[in-house]
Each structure stands twice: as structure tokens, then as C-alpha cells.
Amino acid sequence: MTEPVEKSQYAVEVRGVRKSYGPLEVLKGIDLVVRPGEVTAIIGPSGSGKSTLLRVLNHLEKVDHGIVRVDGDLVGYKRKGNKLHELSNKEILQQRSRIGFVFQNFNLFPHLTVLENVIEAPISAQRRKRSDVEPEVLALLERVGVADKAHDYPRRLSGGQQQRVAIARALALRPKVILFDEPTSALDPELVGEVLEVIRGLARDGATLVIVTHEVGFAREIADTVVFMDGGVIVEQGTPSEIIDSPREERTKAFLAHVL
């Protein structure tokens, strides 16, 4: 296994990660690094391991082998001597509060208003004062274009508005990296653009983003690095022009021929 580099060099570092569900190996030795301020887009067919990879980045799924680091820290484990020991549930939740995650199905609490949905995690997970958090959250809701919905419940919002609230909720944690799992797949086509525009804004502002997406045109536009996965492996990775416009591997070419 490659020795990890100095803590400050990578925002996300994945080394030799394997993950199986019973006899099915979903991730087959993944190596991936993301530098601070970069956007990495992960594309590939359904069942290729994209979402599983994203979920191991914040320990929603435990790896069977290998390590994951975010901002230099091991995710889900701490090292004692030569052995790794899993963190407690409390420590894992604390660690996740530094890793934003935007799900494809929003995952908002239906019984809480937009404001309460966004404000809950900084207060409960990060022990911050509501008086400090609330002005910040209202500014985030303004930033993603739903400030006028602060006191509405999720059921009153369109899918695009709900996903923008979910992005604000991730940002409220001041995360080191934000993970997006197919952020537009649950949206009606006419609502996709408004969510992609918010993500474009985050990229322009220098946020570190890892995006699993089927929007290949969007990946070409926004990403510093495009990763093509198939069959639980990274088939190839590089700049958008290298991977989307001039892929080397036949599997990549075949996939792009179907989606472009």
C-alpha cells in the first residue's frame, strides 16, 4: 500500500479500499485522491460501485480492507500502535459533521421547518450556539435561493427546493468536503438546472466536492477530475477532456456512447 502523503496535501485519500456484500465484491481495490478546492466527478453505469465508494468516504459503509482519510484523518478508525480500532458511534458522528453529504432523495426531516432542518446538525453534532448558527443558516438559505421558505415544511417545497435545502444543510456544518450522490436523479427534468447552478456556485467558490452523477455534460463542465468506474474498479481517471472527450479504455468509450 502506498504510504499516505503529508496531511495537508489531500482533502480526500482512498487507498486500497475493498468492500463486499456477502459474496459480491462491490469495490475491488480503489485508490483515489482529491486535492483541496478540486471538484471530482464520478461517472459510470449503475452497479459500478460509485455510490458505495461515496458512502465509505464518511463511514456510512465500513470498508473490508484499505483506508480512507479526509483532511488527513482516518475515517471511522484510529490507529493504536500497528492496529486500527473503530471509533465509537459518538466519535463517528462527530467526524461525519466535517463531511457534508447530499443524498439523491433529500432526506429532510418532514416534521421540521426548512430552518430547523438546516440548523439542527450544527447545534446537536457540533455543539454550537443557536444564536451563532441561525444568522449563518439564514445566509446559506439565501445563497441557495430558498430564504423565503425558511419557515415552510419540506412537503410544501418542490423537489428542486428540497435539494437546495439539503445542500444548505450540508454547508451549515462547514465541511472539509461535500459529497453528492446523484443530486439530480430524483428531480423532474425542469428542476435539474436550479440544483446544478447551486453546485456550480460552490465550485466557483473553491469548495472541495466529490460528485457521483449521471449528468456527463455537467461533469465535463464543472470537474477538475473525472473518474470512470465500472465493475467495482476505477477504469480510468483524468481531466474532463481526457476521459469524456478522448477516453482510452473500451469500457469508457462504450458507456459514453450510450449516454452522450
KEVEX-805471 format. One record per residue (C-alpha): x, y, z. Coordinates in steps of 0.5 Angstrom, whole numbers, plus 2048, in hexadecimal, padded with zeros to 3 digits. Example, Ala and Ser with C-alpha at 12.3 -4.5 7.8 and 13.67 -1.06 7.14 Angstrom:
REM KEVEX-805471
R, 819, 7F7, 810
R, 81B, 7FE, 80E
***
This chain:
REM KEVEX-805471
R, 800, 800, 800
R, 803, 807, 7FE
R, 805, 80B, 804
R, 800, 811, 806
R, 803, 818, 804
R, 803, 81D, 809
R, 7FD, 81F, 80C
R, 7FC, 826, 808
R, 7FC, 823, 801
R, 7F6, 820, 800
R, 7EF, 821, 802
R, 7ED, 81A, 801
R, 7F1, 814, 800
R, 7EF, 80D, 7FF
R, 7F4, 807, 7FF
R, 7F3, 800, 7FD
R, 7EB, 800, 7FF
R, 7E7, 7FA, 7FE
R, 7E0, 7F9, 800
R, 7DC, 7F2, 7FF
R, 7D5, 7F1, 801
R, 7D5, 7E9, 802
R, 7D8, 7E6, 7FC
R, 7D7, 7EC, 7F8
R, 7DD, 7F1, 7F8
R, 7DB, 7F8, 7F6
R, 7E1, 7FC, 7F7
R, 7E8, 7F8, 7F5
R, 7EE, 7FC, 7F7
R, 7EC, 803, 7F6
R, 7F2, 808, 7F6
R, 7EF, 810, 7F5
R, 7F2, 817, 7F8
R, 7EE, 81D, 7F8
R, 7F2, 824, 7F9
R, 7EF, 82A, 7FD
R, 7EB, 82E, 7F9
R, 7EA, 829, 7F3
R, 7E4, 826, 7F0
R, 7E4, 81F, 7EF
R, 7DE, 81C, 7EB
R, 7DD, 814, 7EB
R, 7D9, 811, 7E5
R, 7D8, 80A, 7E3
R, 7D2, 805, 7E2
R, 7CD, 803, 7E7
R, 7D0, 7FE, 7EC
R, 7D7, 800, 7EA
R, 7D8, 802, 7F2
R, 7D8, 809, 7F1
R, 7D3, 80B, 7F7
R, 7D6, 805, 7FB
R, 7DD, 809, 7FA
R, 7DA, 80F, 7FD
R, 7D7, 80C, 803
R, 7DD, 809, 805
R, 7E0, 810, 805
R, 7DC, 812, 80B
R, 7DC, 80B, 80E
R, 7D4, 80A, 80C
R, 7D7, 804, 80A
R, 7DD, 800, 80D
R, 7E3, 7FE, 809
R, 7E5, 7F7, 809
R, 7EC, 7F9, 807
R, 7F0, 7FF, 806
R, 7F0, 806, 809
R, 7EC, 80D, 808
R, 7EF, 814, 80A
R, 7EB, 81A, 80A
R, 7EF, 820, 80B
R, 7F5, 81C, 80E
R, 7F1, 818, 813
R, 7EF, 811, 812
R, 7E7, 810, 811
R, 7E4, 80B, 816
R, 7EA, 809, 81A
R, 7F0, 80B, 81E
R, 7F7, 808, 81E
R, 7FA, 805, 824
R, 801, 802, 823
R, 800, 7FE, 81D
R, 7F9, 7FD, 81D
R, 7F3, 800, 81B
R, 7ED, 801, 820
R, 7E6, 803, 81E
R, 7E3, 80A, 821
R, 7DD, 80A, 826
R, 7D7, 80C, 823
R, 7D7, 813, 826
R, 7DE, 814, 823
R, 7DC, 811, 81C
R, 7D6, 816, 81C
R, 7DB, 81C, 81E
R, 7DF, 81A, 819
R, 7DA, 81A, 814
R, 7D8, 821, 816
R, 7DE, 823, 812
R, 7DC, 81F, 80C
R, 7D6, 822, 808
R, 7D1, 81D, 805
R, 7CC, 81F, 800
R, 7C7, 819, 7FE
R, 7C3, 818, 7F8
R, 7BD, 817, 7FC
R, 7BE, 81E, 800
R, 7BD, 81A, 807
R, 7BA, 820, 80A
R, 7B6, 81F, 811
R, 7AF, 820, 80F
R, 7AD, 823, 816
R, 7B2, 828, 816
R, 7B2, 82F, 812
R, 7B7, 831, 80D
R, 7BB, 835, 812
R, 7BA, 82F, 817
R, 7BD, 82A, 812
R, 7C3, 82E, 811
R, 7C4, 831, 818
R, 7C4, 82A, 81B
R, 7CA, 827, 81A
R, 7CF, 82D, 81C
R, 7CB, 82D, 822
R, 7CB, 826, 824
R, 7D1, 823, 821
R, 7D6, 829, 821
R, 7D3, 82C, 828
R, 7D3, 833, 825
R, 7CE, 838, 828
R, 7C8, 839, 824
R, 7C9, 841, 825
R, 7CF, 840, 821
R, 7CD, 83B, 81C
R, 7C6, 83E, 81A
R, 7C9, 844, 816
R, 7CD, 840, 813
R, 7C8, 83B, 810
R, 7C3, 840, 80E
R, 7C9, 843, 80A
R, 7CA, 83C, 807
R, 7C3, 83B, 805
R, 7C3, 842, 802
R, 7CA, 83F, 7FE
R, 7C6, 839, 7FB
R, 7C0, 83D, 7FA
R, 7BB, 83B, 7FF
R, 7BB, 840, 804
R, 7B3, 842, 803
R, 7B2, 83A, 805
R, 7B6, 83A, 80C
R, 7AF, 839, 810
R, 7AC, 834, 80B
R, 7AC, 82D, 80C
R, 7AF, 828, 806
R, 7A8, 826, 804
R, 7A7, 82D, 801
R, 7AD, 82D, 7FD
R, 7AF, 82B, 7F6
R, 7B4, 825, 7F5
R, 7B9, 82A, 7F3
R, 7B8, 82F, 7F9
R, 7B8, 829, 7FE
R, 7BF, 827, 7FB
R, 7C2, 82E, 7FB
R, 7C0, 82E, 803
R, 7C3, 827, 803
R, 7CA, 82B, 800
R, 7C9, 831, 805
R, 7C8, 82B, 80B
R, 7CF, 828, 809
R, 7D2, 82F, 808
R, 7D0, 831, 80F
R, 7D5, 82C, 812
R, 7DB, 830, 80F
R, 7DD, 829, 80C
R, 7E4, 828, 809
R, 7E1, 824, 803
R, 7DA, 824, 801
R, 7D8, 81D, 7FE
R, 7D2, 81D, 7F9
R, 7CE, 816, 7F7
R, 7CB, 817, 7F0
R, 7C8, 81E, 7F3
R, 7C3, 81F, 7ED
R, 7C1, 818, 7EC
R, 7BA, 819, 7F0
R, 7B8, 81F, 7ED
R, 7B4, 821, 7E7
R, 7B8, 823, 7E1
R, 7B6, 82A, 7E1
R, 7B8, 82B, 7E8
R, 7BF, 828, 7E7
R, 7C2, 82E, 7E5
R, 7C1, 832, 7EB
R, 7C5, 82D, 7EF
R, 7CA, 82C, 7EA
R, 7CB, 834, 7EB
R, 7CC, 834, 7F2
R, 7D1, 82E, 7F2
R, 7D5, 833, 7EC
R, 7D5, 838, 7F1
R, 7D8, 834, 7F6
R, 7DD, 832, 7F1
R, 7DF, 839, 7F0
R, 7E0, 83B, 7F7
R, 7E5, 836, 7F8
R, 7E1, 830, 7FC
R, 7E4, 829, 7FB
R, 7DF, 825, 7F8
R, 7DE, 81E, 7F6
R, 7D8, 81C, 7F2
R, 7D5, 816, 7EF
R, 7D1, 818, 7E9
R, 7CE, 815, 7E3
R, 7CE, 81D, 7E0
R, 7D4, 81B, 7DC
R, 7D4, 822, 7D9
R, 7D3, 825, 7E0
R, 7D9, 821, 7E2
R, 7DD, 824, 7DC
R, 7DC, 82B, 7DD
R, 7DD, 82B, 7E5
R, 7E2, 826, 7E6
R, 7EA, 826, 7E7
R, 7EA, 81F, 7E7
R, 7E5, 81A, 7E4
R, 7E5, 812, 7E7
R, 7E2, 80D, 7E3
R, 7E0, 807, 7E7
R, 7DE, 800, 7E4
R, 7DD, 7F9, 7E8
R, 7E0, 7FC, 7EE
R, 7E6, 7FF, 7EC
R, 7E9, 806, 7E9
R, 7EA, 804, 7E2
R, 7ED, 80B, 7E0
R, 7ED, 812, 7E3
R, 7F0, 819, 7E1
R, 7ED, 81F, 7DE
R, 7E6, 820, 7DB
R, 7EA, 821, 7D4
R, 7EE, 81A, 7D5
R, 7E8, 816, 7D8
R, 7E2, 819, 7D5
R, 7E4, 81B, 7CE
R, 7EA, 816, 7CD
R, 7EA, 810, 7D1
R, 7EF, 80B, 7D0
R, 7EB, 805, 7D3
R, 7E6, 801, 7CF
R, 7E1, 801, 7D5
R, 7E1, 808, 7D6
R, 7E0, 809, 7CE
R, 7DA, 804, 7CF
R, 7D7, 808, 7D5
R, 7D8, 80F, 7D2
R, 7D5, 80C, 7CB
R, 7CE, 80B, 7CF
R, 7CE, 811, 7D3
R, 7D0, 817, 7CE
***
